[in-house]
Amino acid sequence: MFGLGFLDFMVLASIGLLISAGAIFVNNLDKRKKEMERFRLMPTDQLQLEISRLERKIDKRETNHILHFLVSCFTISLWLIPWVLISMNNAEYRKQYEKLISVALDSRSNGVA
């Protein structure tokens, strides 16, 4: 009908996935910056609850490399770029929250918070 073959369809689908993965990456960075500012202003008891919630959240935030490998195989390796972006995003996410938790714990143990 439109003359699109399977390969053309896969290329178009992969381009759409690349665009959406980039948008998600940028949105997550902005959201984390706002959340970190909110944590700085919290009272100590509420911050302790947030720390335990963040520790559970960090444990869940791991890249599913098997899924990304399968998607990369299906999209003829065009999914490699979003895979790398998602992996970097997850690593940065975990690093920022681990740093936030360590700063909160240090300040609390020193009696500053």
N, C-alpha and C positions, 0 to 999 in steps of 0.2 A: 504494500500500500504506500508507505512513505519511503521505501527502499532502505530501511534500517535493518542491518543484519545483527546477529548476536553480538559480534565484536563491537559494533557501533553502540549498541544498547549498553554494553558493559562499560565502555569508555564514558558515556554520558552519565550513567549511574555512579561511576567512581568519581567523576568531577563533582556531582552533587554531594556525595559523601565527604569529599575533601572540603568543600565550602562549609558544610554544616559542622564538621569537626573543628575547623578554624574558628567559627563563630562561638562554639561551645567553649573553646579554650580561652578566648578573650573574655567572655562573660564570666567564667569561673574566676579569673584573676581579679576582676573588679569586685565580685561578691566577697572574695576572701579578704581583700583590703578593708572593706567596710566592716566585716565581721571582726577583724583584728582590732580595729578602732573601738568597737563596742566592748570588747573584752577588757581593754585598758581602763574603761570607766566603771567596771563592775565592782560591787563590794566583795569582800573576801569570801563570805559564805556562798554567795551565788557563783563566784569564780571557781570554787572547789567543785560544785556540781557540774559546771561547764567543763572542767578539766576531765572529770570522769566520762562525760559524754563524748568529749573529743578523743579520748583514748580509744573508746569503742569505735568511733567514726574512722580513726586512722587505721585500725585493724581491718576494716572493711574496704578500704581504698587501695586495692591492689589491681594491677593491670592483668586482665585475663589473656595471657599470651597465646594460649591454645586457640581461643576464639579468634583473635586477630590473625593468627597464622592461617586458619581456615578461610577467613574472609579474604586474606591476601591471595591465597591460592585461587579462590573463586573469581576474584577481580583481576587476575593476571598480574599480580604484584602491584597494582595501582593503590592498594590499601596500605602500602608500607609507609607512606608519608603521614596519613592520619594515625597509624599505629605509633609512630615515633612521637607525634604531637601529644597523643593521649598518654603515652608512657611518661613523657616529660612533664605533662600536667599533673599526673598522679604523684610523681616523685617530688615535684615542687610543692604540691598540696601537703604531702606528708611532712616534708622538711619544714614548711612554715608552721604547721600546727605543733610539731615536735619542739620547735624553737619557742613558740608561744607557751607551751606547757612548761618547758624548762625555766623560762624567765618567770613565769607565775610561781612556780615552786621555789625558785631561788629567792624571789622577793618576799614570799610568805615566810620562808624559813629565817630570813633576816629581820622579819618584823616590819617590813616596809609596807606591804599590801594591806 
